[in-house]
């Protein structure tokens, strides 16, 4: 089993689960819409008279992610995707919109699915670079200046800065306000 572009994985999870709001995601932890022919292992779709399949359910979200990764790494339908990955080799050079070209067999709509995934990647800037940076408290002001100037489109913040950055933000969600942490 080998790595896949995060942007492509995120786009597929968004499309397949309706941003996590689908009945399959909510009741079955199914992020990627994978089918099973054993109806005891999934949730039947509504609106299809006597469907021959179900959307596979999982105990948790990690199970869904693991099954998806295994599927793309082993199923013959995705051999071209794996061959392409071998040409690139370095995961830091992976671009989801290029890998997604090989997802035409993932859904019954074929290349329309590829277009959907690419649009999701583009509209949500999912192919953006992710740089890990070590900062100290003195760097926060400059970091937020770069964000406001659109030189950085987003950040993940960890301890010890989760509450120290609040003074740099324009607004907080009610949850963040209550916890005083973002």
Protein Blocks (a to p, Z undefined) as FASTA:
>chain_A
ZZddfklmmmmmmmmnonopamklmmnopanopacfblklmccdehiahiabdcdddfbl
klmmmmmmmmmmmpmklmmmmmmmmmnopamlpcfklmmmmmmmmpmnlmmmmmmmmmmm
mmnopmpccddddddfklmmmmmmmmmnopagbdcdddfklmmmmmmpmbdcfklmmnop
ZZ
